[in-house]
Amino acid sequence: MNPIEHIHGNYVHKRRVRVLSEHLAKLIPKDARVLDVGCGDGLLAHLIQQKRPDLDLRGIDVLLREQTRIPVDWFDGRVIPHADASFDVVIMVDVLHHTEDPTLLLREAARVASTAIVIKDHTRDGALARVTLCFLDWVGNARYGVTLPYNYWPRQRWCETFDTLGLRIGVWKKELGLYPRPANCFFGRSLHFIARLDIARQ
């Protein structure tokens, strides 16, 4: 592990997961059945469940770990292996920018979720946004063999895609405080967002 990875693991990652779990736990309806797409080892879902013991969480991922904090099934990264409306909520945390076409996976999430999709991802808006996001992605994921297409969208494209899929933005939050000071001034900015997308079934 190089010095940058060491700093990320000890100085950034633990805080980031804790802060994200606090944000996400507030956005999920009571007694929901939740699917975490791209859950990794399930640590984030586990922390959410500690705050919200009413939730039933399980995950899917393209890379299966030997040990996970929640039940995790494999999937191919494109088709979610569950029936229509089989979960109340689908969550995807820093997953969509790792896909070649985020629209495909969002459409699958909308098929599987009956109530809402909760996502955390990035907006490629502002000076040096892409350079900063590529650096963060590489530091956090390259050593785990995660695919890095660096597919970041500006906010306008996110909103257009949600509209195309019939997803209504119920919550959009961009001040997340993921990083300790002073790192948050550079790596936080408006590069990150959490959104709850409400699903209207016909």
Residue pairs with C-beta under 8 A, 6 or more apart in sequence:
1 9
1 143
4 139
5 139
5 143
8 139
8 140
11 180
11 183
12 179
12 180
12 183
13 140
15 178
15 179
15 180
16 178
16 179
17 43
17 44
17 47
18 47
19 176
19 177
19 178
20 44
20 93
20 120
20 176
20 178
20 194
21 44
21 47
21 48
21 50
21 51
22 51
23 120
23 173
23 176
23 194
24 44
24 48
24 91
24 93
24 118
24 120
24 194
25 48
25 51
25 52
27 116
27 118
27 171
27 194
27 196
28 34
28 48
28 52
28 55
28 89
28 91
28 116
28 118
29 88
29 89
29 115
29 116
30 54
31 54
31 55
32 54
32 55
32 56
32 87
32 88
32 89
32 115
33 55
33 56
33 86
33 87
33 88
33 89
34 45
34 48
34 55
34 56
34 57
34 58
34 87
34 88
34 89
34 90
34 91
35 57
35 58
35 59
35 60
35 80
35 82
35 87
35 89
35 90
35 91
35 112
35 113
36 42
36 44
36 45
36 57
36 58
36 59
36 60
36 70
36 91
36 92
36 93
37 59
37 60
37 61
37 75
37 80
37 90
37 91
37 92
37 95
37 105
37 109
38 59
38 60
38 61
38 62
38 92
38 93
38 94
38 95
38 98
39 45
39 59
39 60
39 61
39 68
39 70
39 72
40 61
40 63
40 65
41 65
41 67
41 68
41 69
42 57
42 59
42 68
42 69
42 70
42 72
43 69
44 93
45 57
45 59
45 69
45 70
45 91
46 57
46 69
46 70
48 55
48 57
49 55
49 57
49 70
57 70
58 70
58 71
58 72
58 73
59 68
59 70
59 71
59 72
59 73
60 72
60 73
60 74
60 75
60 80
60 81
61 72
61 74
61 75
62 74
62 75
62 76
62 77
63 144
63 145
63 146
64 72
64 74
65 72
73 81
75 81
77 99
77 105
78 104
78 105
78 108
79 108
80 90
80 105
80 108
80 109
80 111
80 112
82 112
83 112
84 111
84 112
85 111
85 112
85 113
85 114
85 201
86 112
86 114
87 112
87 113
87 114
88 113
88 114
88 115
88 116
89 113
89 115
89 116
89 117
89 118
90 109
90 112
90 113
90 116
90 117
90 118
91 117
91 118
91 119
92 105
92 109
92 117
92 118
92 119
92 120
92 121
93 119
93 120
94 120
94 121
94 122
95 105
95 119
95 121
96 102
96 105
96 106
96 119
96 121
96 151
97 121
97 122
97 133
97 137
97 149
97 150
97 151
97 152
97 153
98 141
98 146
98 147
98 148
98 149
98 151
99 105
99 149
99 151
100 149
100 151
102 151
102 153
102 161
103 161
103 164
103 165
106 117
106 161
106 162
106 165
106 167
107 165
109 117
110 117
110 165
110 166
110 167
110 197
110 199
113 199
114 199
114 201
115 198
115 199
116 170
116 196
116 197
116 198
116 199
117 167
117 196
117 197
117 199
118 194
118 195
118 196
118 197
119 194
119 195
119 197
120 176
120 192
120 193
120 194
121 158
121 192
121 193
122 133
122 152
122 153
122 191
122 192
122 193
123 129
123 152
123 153
123 154
123 155
123 158
123 174
123 190
123 191
123 192
123 193
124 130
124 133
124 152
124 153
124 154
125 154
125 155
125 190
126 189
126 190
126 191
129 152
129 189
129 191
130 150
130 152
132 186
132 187
132 189
132 191
133 150
133 152
133 191
134 150
136 187
137 148
137 150
138 148
141 148
142 148
153 161
155 193
158 193
158 195
159 169
162 168
162 169
162 195
162 197
166 199
166 200
167 197
167 198
167 199
168 197
168 198
168 200
169 195
169 196
169 197
169 198
170 196
170 197
170 198
171 194
171 195
171 196
172 193
172 194
172 195
173 193
173 194
173 195
174 190
174 192
174 193
174 194
176 188
176 192
176 193
176 194
177 184
177 188
178 184
178 187
178 188
178 192
179 187
179 188
